[in-house]
Amino acid sequence: MRRDRRSEPRRYDGNVAVVTGASSGIGRRLALDLAERGATVVGLARRLDLLAEVEAILRSSTPNSSTRGCDVGDTASYQRVLGSIEEDHGLIDVLINNAAVEQLTPAVDGLSAAYRHIFDVNVFGVVAGTLAVMPAMVARRSGIVVNVSSDSARAPEPGHGAYAASKAAVAALEAVAHEVAGRGVHVHVLYPAWVPTAMGMSGVDDGGSLPPKAVRRSEAEVSALVLRRMGGSRMEINAATLPLLAPIGRSIAPRSYQRAMRHRAG
């Protein structure tokens, strides 16, 4: 019986992939899965102890894989690290801008330092990484960038204004995808739905309720989807379809939408 190759996991043999936020959560899963599928992976994160554990697993799949300590919120440092990786490996085929931070930013607290920190990591880190690899990718007419947004960008929740705004900015960076379309470079925006990572559990830990099952996804499910879809014709990679209805609900039933969101504010 002939095997249907369409059902086999896509391979990334010979590719060099950089994943930020690789020490835990979705980033860790993506890094490990890419290495398992043949890619040489460089995982970036701030937590060196966790990175050491990740590196050992990466090397068991692809010996040339490695990890490096990096705070993407320090954009100059992040771009230097990416430049160093390109020098060491000759190129970067795939960049996944996954690193992010989230914390409550109630409006009554005013302009707190949290706003700048969240934007430095979630927005300027993504912008810096994307623009750092773009010239070489366009020049060789090959490359993939995946920028991780959030469904919070579509339906911002009370108390999370800074995080939602930062992820909306990431979504708007789709402009780069249109600019390089037809040049062999694919820039995707990932909406991973709700994943029970340490960051994703923050609201639940504070006494909030779990989101409905329709918008819950595991790290493995998100990773498998990304590795299957990236490099394809679709710019957006949506792990769940229900959040796509949020902008529609806001438009056709604004009062009901506002009541629902204000109810969440307590």
C-alpha positions as CSV (number, residue, x, y, z in Angstrom):
1,M,0.0,0.0,0.0
2,R,1.4,3.4,-1.0
3,R,1.7,5.9,1.8
4,D,-0.2,9.2,1.4
5,R,2.6,11.8,1.7
6,R,0.0,14.5,2.4
7,S,-0.7,13.0,5.8
8,E,3.0,13.0,6.8
9,P,4.4,15.9,8.9
10,R,6.2,18.5,6.9
11,R,9.9,18.3,7.2
12,Y,12.3,21.2,7.7
13,D,15.6,19.4,7.0
14,G,18.4,21.9,6.3
15,N,16.5,24.9,7.5
16,V,17.8,27.3,10.2
17,A,14.9,28.4,12.5
18,V,15.0,31.0,15.3
19,V,12.3,30.9,17.9
20,T,12.0,33.5,20.6
21,G,10.4,32.8,24.0
22,A,11.8,29.2,23.5
23,S,12.2,28.5,27.2
24,S,8.6,27.6,27.9
25,G,5.0,27.5,26.5
26,I,4.3,27.7,22.8
27,G,7.8,28.8,21.9
28,R,9.3,25.7,23.6
29,R,7.0,23.4,21.8
30,L,7.6,25.1,18.4
31,A,11.4,24.9,18.9
32,L,11.4,21.2,19.9
33,D,9.0,20.3,17.1
34,L,11.0,22.1,14.4
35,A,14.2,20.3,15.6
36,E,12.4,17.0,15.6
37,R,11.4,17.7,12.0
38,G,15.0,18.3,11.0
39,A,15.6,22.0,11.4
40,T,18.6,23.5,13.1
41,V,17.0,25.5,15.8
42,V,18.3,28.5,17.8
43,G,16.1,29.1,20.8
44,L,16.1,32.5,22.4
45,A,14.8,33.5,25.8
46,R,15.8,35.3,29.0
47,R,15.6,32.3,31.4
48,L,19.0,30.6,31.0
49,D,18.2,27.7,33.3
50,L,15.2,26.7,31.3
51,L,17.0,27.3,28.0
52,A,19.7,24.8,29.1
53,E,17.1,22.1,29.4
54,V,15.6,23.0,26.0
55,E,19.0,22.9,24.4
56,A,19.8,19.4,25.5
57,I,16.5,18.2,23.9
58,L,17.1,20.2,20.8
59,R,20.5,18.7,20.3
60,S,19.2,15.2,20.6
61,S,17.2,15.9,17.4
62,T,19.6,18.1,15.5
63,P,23.2,18.4,17.0
64,N,23.8,21.8,15.6
65,S,20.8,23.3,17.4
66,S,21.5,25.7,20.3
67,T,20.0,28.3,22.6
68,R,21.1,31.9,23.5
69,G,20.1,34.2,26.2
70,C,18.3,37.2,24.7
71,D,15.8,39.9,25.8
72,V,13.9,40.8,22.7
73,G,12.7,44.0,24.4
74,D,16.3,45.2,24.1
75,T,15.9,45.6,20.3
76,A,19.5,46.5,19.6
77,S,20.7,43.4,21.4
78,Y,18.1,41.3,19.7
79,Q,19.1,42.4,16.2
80,R,22.8,41.8,17.1
81,V,21.9,38.2,18.1
82,L,20.1,37.6,14.9
83,G,23.0,39.0,12.9
84,S,25.4,36.7,14.8
85,I,23.1,33.7,14.0
86,E,23.2,34.6,10.3
87,E,27.0,34.7,10.4
88,D,27.2,31.4,12.2
89,H,24.7,29.5,10.0
90,G,24.8,31.5,6.8
91,L,21.2,32.4,6.9
92,I,17.9,32.3,8.8
93,D,15.2,30.5,7.0
94,V,12.5,30.8,9.7
95,L,11.9,33.4,12.4
96,I,9.1,32.9,14.9
97,N,8.6,36.0,17.0
98,N,6.8,34.4,19.9
99,A,8.3,36.0,23.1
100,A,5.7,38.2,24.9
101,V,4.8,39.5,28.3
102,E,1.4,40.2,29.9
103,Q,0.2,41.8,33.1
104,L,-2.8,43.7,34.3
105,T,-2.8,47.4,33.4
106,P,-6.0,48.9,34.9
107,A,-6.8,52.3,33.5
108,V,-7.1,53.8,37.0
109,D,-3.4,53.1,37.5
110,G,-2.6,55.6,34.8
111,L,0.5,55.3,32.6
112,S,2.5,52.8,34.5
113,A,5.9,51.4,33.6
114,A,4.2,48.2,32.6
115,Y,2.9,49.8,29.4
116,R,6.4,50.6,28.1
117,H,7.7,47.2,29.1
118,I,4.9,45.4,27.4
119,F,5.3,47.4,24.2
120,D,9.1,47.0,24.2
121,V,8.8,43.2,24.2
122,N,5.5,42.6,22.4
123,V,5.7,45.3,19.7
124,F,9.2,46.6,19.2
125,G,10.8,43.2,19.7
126,V,8.6,41.8,16.9
127,V,9.3,44.8,14.7
128,A,13.0,44.6,15.3
129,G,13.2,40.9,14.6
130,T,11.1,41.0,11.5
131,L,13.0,43.9,9.9
132,A,16.4,42.4,10.9
133,V,15.9,39.3,8.8
134,M,13.8,40.8,6.0
135,P,16.6,42.2,3.7
136,A,18.4,38.9,3.4
137,M,15.2,36.9,2.9
138,V,14.0,39.3,0.2
139,A,17.4,39.2,-1.5
140,R,17.5,35.4,-1.7
141,R,13.7,35.3,-2.3
142,S,13.1,32.8,0.4
143,G,12.1,33.0,4.1
144,I,9.3,32.7,6.6
145,V,8.4,35.0,9.6
146,V,5.7,34.1,12.0
147,N,4.6,36.9,14.4
148,V,2.5,35.8,17.3
149,S,-0.5,38.0,18.0
150,S,-3.5,37.2,20.2
151,D,-7.3,37.0,19.9
152,S,-7.2,39.8,22.6
153,A,-6.4,42.0,19.6
154,R,-9.8,41.3,18.3
155,A,-11.7,41.4,21.5
156,P,-9.7,43.4,24.1
157,E,-10.6,42.6,27.7
158,P,-11.0,45.1,30.5
159,G,-7.8,45.5,32.5
160,H,-5.6,44.2,29.7
161,G,-5.4,47.3,27.6
162,A,-1.7,47.4,27.1
163,Y,-1.4,43.7,26.2
164,A,-4.4,43.9,23.8
165,A,-3.0,47.1,22.1
166,S,0.4,45.5,21.7
167,K,-1.0,42.4,20.1
168,A,-3.2,44.6,17.8
169,A,0.0,46.3,16.7
170,V,1.6,43.0,15.9
171,A,-1.5,42.1,13.8
172,A,-1.2,45.4,11.9
173,L,2.4,44.5,11.0
174,E,0.7,42.3,8.3
175,A,1.6,45.3,6.1
176,V,5.0,43.7,5.7
177,A,3.4,40.6,4.4
178,H,1.7,42.6,1.6
179,E,4.9,44.5,0.9
180,V,7.0,41.3,0.3
181,A,4.2,39.3,-1.4
182,G,5.5,37.7,-4.6
183,R,9.2,37.9,-3.5
184,G,9.3,34.4,-2.0
185,V,9.0,35.6,1.6
186,H,6.0,34.7,3.7
187,V,5.1,36.8,6.8
188,H,2.3,35.3,8.9
189,V,0.3,36.5,11.9
190,L,-0.5,33.7,14.3
191,Y,-3.6,33.8,16.5
192,P,-3.1,30.8,18.8
193,A,-6.4,30.9,20.6
194,W,-6.3,30.3,24.4
195,V,-3.4,28.1,25.5
196,P,-2.9,27.1,29.1
197,T,0.6,28.3,29.4
198,A,2.0,30.2,32.5
199,M,1.1,33.5,30.8
200,G,-2.3,32.2,29.6
201,M,-3.3,31.1,33.0
202,S,-2.8,34.6,34.6
203,G,-6.4,35.6,34.5
204,V,-7.6,32.2,35.7
205,D,-5.1,32.3,38.6
206,D,-6.7,35.6,39.7
207,G,-10.1,33.9,40.0
208,G,-11.3,34.2,36.4
209,S,-13.1,31.4,34.6
210,L,-11.7,29.2,31.8
211,P,-12.6,30.3,28.2
212,P,-15.0,28.1,26.3
213,K,-13.7,24.9,24.8
214,A,-14.1,26.3,21.3
215,V,-11.2,28.6,21.8
216,R,-8.9,26.4,23.9
217,R,-5.9,24.8,22.2
218,S,-2.9,22.9,23.5
219,E,0.7,23.9,22.8
220,A,1.1,20.8,20.6
221,E,-2.0,21.7,18.6
222,V,-0.8,25.2,17.9
223,S,2.7,24.0,17.0
224,A,1.4,21.4,14.6
225,L,-0.8,24.0,12.9
226,V,2.0,26.5,12.5
227,L,4.4,23.9,11.1
228,R,1.8,22.8,8.7
229,R,0.6,26.3,7.6
230,M,3.7,28.5,7.6
231,G,5.1,29.2,4.2
232,G,1.6,28.8,2.6
233,S,-0.5,31.3,0.9
234,R,-2.6,32.3,3.9
235,M,-1.2,35.2,5.8
236,E,-3.2,34.6,9.0
237,I,-2.9,31.3,10.9
238,N,-6.0,31.0,13.1
239,A,-6.0,28.2,15.8
240,A,-9.7,28.8,16.5
241,T,-12.5,30.3,14.3
242,L,-14.8,31.5,17.0
243,P,-12.8,34.7,17.8
244,L,-13.2,35.7,14.2
245,L,-16.8,36.6,15.1
246,A,-15.8,39.2,17.7
247,P,-15.3,42.1,15.2
248,I,-18.6,41.1,13.5
249,G,-20.4,41.1,16.8
250,R,-19.0,44.5,17.6
251,S,-20.3,45.9,14.3
252,I,-23.8,44.4,14.1
253,A,-24.7,44.3,17.8
254,P,-22.5,46.9,19.5
255,R,-24.7,47.4,22.6
256,S,-24.7,43.6,23.4
257,Y,-21.0,43.4,22.7
258,Q,-20.3,46.3,25.0
259,R,-22.5,44.9,27.8
260,A,-20.7,41.6,27.6
261,M,-17.3,43.1,27.8
262,R,-18.3,45.5,30.6
263,H,-19.7,42.6,32.6
264,R,-16.2,41.1,32.4
265,A,-14.9,44.2,34.0
266,G,-17.0,43.4,37.1
